């Protein structure tokens, strides 16, 4: 996980949910957000494969990622937002990045005295 994530006001390090490093956390994505990741980022199939699975009718659009996977995915989304020529696309990607970052900041997989 990237130690350079900025702290969000209101989310204290001690309030983060402790999970194991290989545990997956939920990320709910709208169809548009899923499309943004699949069509506009260079994220590899290891990250995006689960986004291509067709959901059952009535099933919520929730995808599960490890914190490391989410960190990597956030990097791809941020990179694309930084290079987007279309302002609307840039804004959508930054909004998606902020949502992923909020999930990342809600959990920690570190143990001992070191927290992020």
Backbone bond lengths (Angstrom), bond angles and torsions (degrees), N, CA, C in turn:
res aa  C-N    CA-C-N  psi(-1)  N-CA   C-N-CA  omega(-1)  CA-C   N-CA-C  phi
1 X - - - 1.434 - - 1.516 109.05 -
2 X 1.303 118.35 146.63 1.452 123.82 -176.53 1.518 110.59 -78.45
3 X 1.309 116.93 120.99 1.464 121.87 -179.19 1.527 111.27 -77.17
4 X 1.332 118.58 -6.64 1.454 122.15 -177.71 1.522 113.60 -88.80
5 X 1.349 117.59 3.63 1.466 119.16 179.45 1.518 108.86 -61.90
6 X 1.326 116.97 131.80 1.460 118.53 177.77 1.524 110.43 -72.17
7 X 1.298 115.91 149.55 1.462 120.68 176.80 1.520 108.36 -74.31
8 X 1.298 116.27 136.37 1.449 122.39 175.14 1.517 107.58 -87.67
9 X 1.341 117.77 133.56 1.461 118.73 175.42 1.531 109.08 -58.69
10 X 1.306 116.92 135.23 1.450 120.74 178.15 1.518 114.51 94.23
11 X 1.329 118.49 -16.02 1.468 120.39 177.42 1.523 106.81 -111.64
12 X 1.311 115.03 101.33 1.455 120.00 -179.76 1.519 108.99 -83.33
13 X 1.319 116.23 148.25 1.453 121.71 -179.50 1.524 110.67 -53.76
14 X 1.316 117.58 -42.22 1.463 119.86 -177.26 1.525 112.73 -69.99
15 X 1.338 118.06 -15.53 1.460 121.58 178.88 1.527 112.91 -87.01
16 X 1.301 117.19 -4.17 1.461 120.28 179.68 1.515 110.65 -71.74
17 X 1.318 115.84 143.19 1.453 120.53 178.82 1.525 109.06 -76.78
18 X 1.310 116.44 128.71 1.469 122.26 178.80 1.522 109.18 -79.54
19 X 1.327 116.01 127.53 1.464 121.62 175.81 1.523 108.61 -132.57
20 X 1.331 116.42 168.39 1.460 120.20 175.99 1.528 108.61 -81.89
21 X 1.341 118.31 156.28 1.461 121.02 -177.16 1.531 114.62 -57.92
22 X 1.319 117.88 -29.60 1.463 119.17 -178.49 1.528 113.31 -98.16
23 X 1.328 116.73 2.16 1.463 120.87 179.48 1.528 109.95 -72.72
24 X 1.318 115.68 143.17 1.463 120.51 -179.70 1.513 109.89 -101.54
25 X 1.333 115.20 141.70 1.459 121.68 179.26 1.533 109.07 -114.01
26 X 1.337 116.74 153.23 1.461 119.42 -176.94 1.526 112.97 -79.80
27 X 1.324 114.85 142.05 1.458 122.37 172.40 1.519 106.45 -132.97
28 X 1.314 116.08 113.35 1.465 119.99 178.75 1.523 108.15 -86.69
29 X 1.320 115.62 129.11 1.462 121.50 -179.40 1.521 109.98 -127.05
30 X 1.321 115.44 135.44 1.458 119.27 172.45 1.530 108.08 -73.11
31 X 1.313 116.25 167.54 1.463 119.52 176.90 1.526 110.49 -59.05
32 X 1.336 117.09 -38.78 1.463 120.67 179.73 1.531 110.94 -65.43
33 X 1.322 117.72 -43.00 1.461 120.71 179.78 1.532 110.51 -64.05
34 X 1.307 115.61 -40.95 1.471 120.47 177.47 1.528 109.62 -61.71
35 X 1.317 115.94 -43.38 1.468 121.25 178.19 1.530 111.32 -62.45
36 X 1.322 116.96 -40.67 1.468 120.26 178.51 1.525 110.51 -58.32
37 X 1.315 116.40 -44.90 1.466 120.35 -179.60 1.521 110.69 -65.87
38 X 1.323 116.54 -47.18 1.463 120.58 -175.10 1.526 112.78 -69.51
39 X 1.324 117.53 -37.83 1.470 120.40 -173.27 1.517 114.96 -97.95
40 X 1.330 117.04 -19.84 1.466 117.99 -171.51 1.525 114.54 -120.76
41 X 1.316 118.53 0.54 1.463 118.38 177.52 1.524 109.50 -119.24
42 X 1.304 115.40 165.71 1.456 121.58 177.94 1.528 111.70 -99.26
43 X 1.335 116.35 21.47 1.462 120.67 178.49 1.522 109.14 -60.34
44 X 1.326 116.13 137.28 1.466 119.97 -175.98 1.524 112.10 -78.57
45 X 1.318 115.19 170.99 1.463 121.76 -176.63 1.527 113.00 -62.28
46 X 1.326 117.87 -26.90 1.468 119.82 177.24 1.531 110.70 -60.24
47 X 1.330 116.48 -35.37 1.461 120.92 179.27 1.528 112.61 -86.96
48 X 1.314 116.06 -39.32 1.462 119.70 -172.43 1.520 114.73 -93.08
49 X 1.310 118.03 -11.57 1.462 120.69 -177.91 1.510 112.88 -54.61
50 X 1.320 117.06 -42.85 1.471 120.22 -178.90 1.519 112.17 -68.00
51 X 1.351 117.07 -21.73 1.463 120.35 178.38 1.525 111.84 -76.59
52 X 1.320 116.60 -16.43 1.465 121.48 -178.56 1.528 112.58 -88.96
53 X 1.326 117.53 -8.58 1.460 121.53 -179.69 1.519 109.09 -73.12
54 X 1.314 116.20 128.45 1.458 121.21 179.97 1.530 109.01 -73.75
55 X 1.313 115.43 128.45 1.464 120.90 179.14 1.518 110.60 -78.72
56 X 1.306 115.27 154.00 1.459 120.72 173.39 1.523 108.13 -72.76
57 X 1.336 117.05 148.47 1.473 119.30 177.71 1.530 110.72 -56.21
58 X 1.317 115.60 135.17 1.455 121.22 179.61 1.518 114.41 83.21
59 X 1.322 117.60 -7.84 1.465 121.76 179.21 1.523 108.97 -80.92
60 X 1.336 118.41 133.16 1.463 120.24 -179.52 1.538 111.08 -66.32
61 X 1.332 116.15 149.22 1.471 121.02 -178.61 1.533 112.09 -79.82
62 X 1.323 116.37 66.49 1.460 121.55 -177.25 1.525 108.65 -111.40
63 X 1.323 115.13 130.04 1.462 122.04 -179.83 1.520 106.97 -120.12
64 X 1.315 116.89 145.90 1.462 121.05 -175.07 1.531 109.88 -111.52
65 X 1.336 115.00 132.85 1.457 122.72 -178.44 1.523 109.77 -136.39
66 X 1.332 116.71 150.22 1.459 119.78 167.96 1.527 106.76 -73.44
67 X 1.322 117.20 164.35 1.458 119.74 177.86 1.519 111.34 -63.22
68 X 1.322 117.17 -36.85 1.467 119.91 177.34 1.531 110.78 -63.32
69 X 1.337 116.56 -42.47 1.464 120.18 177.58 1.528 110.80 -63.05
70 X 1.317 116.84 -43.29 1.468 120.56 179.36 1.522 111.14 -63.99
71 X 1.315 116.42 -39.88 1.459 121.47 177.94 1.532 109.89 -60.55
72 X 1.314 115.63 -45.06 1.467 120.56 179.18 1.531 110.58 -64.84
73 X 1.322 116.49 -44.72 1.457 120.85 179.27 1.524 110.90 -61.37
74 X 1.322 116.93 -43.26 1.462 121.13 177.89 1.524 110.76 -59.04
75 X 1.330 116.82 -38.36 1.461 120.74 178.33 1.517 112.16 -62.87
76 X 1.326 116.92 -42.02 1.466 120.64 177.53 1.528 111.30 -64.42
77 X 1.324 116.58 -42.47 1.462 120.51 -179.90 1.529 110.12 -65.11
78 X 1.333 117.28 -44.75 1.469 121.26 179.73 1.526 111.01 -63.29
79 X 1.328 117.06 -41.86 1.469 120.30 -179.95 1.526 110.55 -61.57
80 X 1.316 116.51 -43.12 1.455 119.59 179.65 1.526 110.71 -67.10
81 X 1.336 117.16 -39.51 1.465 120.25 177.73 1.529 110.09 -61.81
82 X 1.326 116.91 -40.88 1.470 120.90 -179.83 1.514 113.09 -64.70
83 X 1.332 117.24 -26.04 1.464 121.13 -176.73 1.526 113.77 -108.20
84 X 1.317 117.07 3.18 1.467 120.53 -178.78 1.524 110.16 -67.56
85 X 1.300 116.11 133.65 1.462 121.20 178.12 1.531 110.35 -89.36
86 X 1.315 116.58 -25.78 1.457 123.14 179.56 1.533 108.67 -88.48
87 X 1.330 117.21 120.97 1.471 121.77 -175.68 1.524 112.10 -63.73
88 X 1.332 117.96 -36.81 1.468 120.55 179.25 1.524 109.94 -65.12
89 X 1.330 116.77 -44.83 1.460 121.54 178.10 1.527 110.24 -62.50
90 X 1.321 116.38 -43.36 1.464 121.01 178.51 1.532 110.65 -57.31
91 X 1.327 116.64 -46.09 1.459 121.45 -179.27 1.532 111.30 -63.61
92 X 1.334 117.11 -42.49 1.466 120.91 178.58 1.520 111.34 -62.69
93 X 1.332 116.07 -42.19 1.460 120.33 -179.26 1.530 111.30 -67.43
94 X 1.327 117.42 -40.40 1.466 119.83 177.35 1.528 110.95 -64.64
95 X 1.331 116.89 -38.07 1.472 120.33 177.65 1.523 110.14 -64.04
96 X 1.329 116.13 -42.61 1.467 120.50 177.42 1.527 110.53 -63.62
97 X 1.321 116.67 -43.52 1.465 120.75 177.35 1.534 110.56 -56.92
98 X 1.335 116.76 -44.27 1.473 120.62 -179.14 1.525 110.86 -62.45
99 X 1.318 117.67 -37.75 1.469 120.74 178.36 1.528 110.92 -66.31
100 X 1.337 116.27 -42.88 1.465 119.55 178.68 1.525 109.93 -64.84
101 X 1.329 116.41 -42.14 1.468 120.92 179.12 1.526 110.98 -61.57
102 X 1.324 117.28 -37.76 1.466 120.60 179.23 1.523 110.63 -63.90
103 X 1.329 117.35 -39.66 1.463 120.20 176.97 1.525 109.39 -65.43
104 X 1.322 116.89 -45.02 1.465 120.87 179.10 1.523 111.64 -57.25
105 X 1.313 116.58 -39.53 1.456 121.14 -176.64 1.523 112.83 -77.59
106 X 1.324 117.03 -8.70 1.463 121.06 -179.66 1.525 112.48 -87.39
107 X 1.330 116.79 -11.27 1.459 121.87 -175.04 1.520 109.90 -131.24
108 X 1.315 115.25 159.29 1.461 121.00 169.87 1.524 107.81 -142.21
109 X 1.327 115.06 142.41 1.467 119.56 176.06 1.523 110.48 -114.75
110 X 1.330 115.69 13.25 1.462 120.12 178.68 1.521 109.70 -89.95
111 X 1.305 115.37 146.90 1.458 120.60 178.61 1.512 109.55 -117.44
112 X 1.300 116.26 166.36 1.459 120.47 177.11 1.499 112.39 79.09
113 X 1.325 115.80 -151.92 1.459 122.07 -174.17 1.505 114.89 -78.34
114 X 1.309 118.71 -15.64 1.463 120.69 -176.32 1.516 110.58 -90.32
115 X 1.335 115.80 121.79 1.457 121.07 174.96 1.512 108.54 -130.05
116 X 1.306 114.35 160.19 1.472 118.63 179.29 1.487 110.98 -104.05
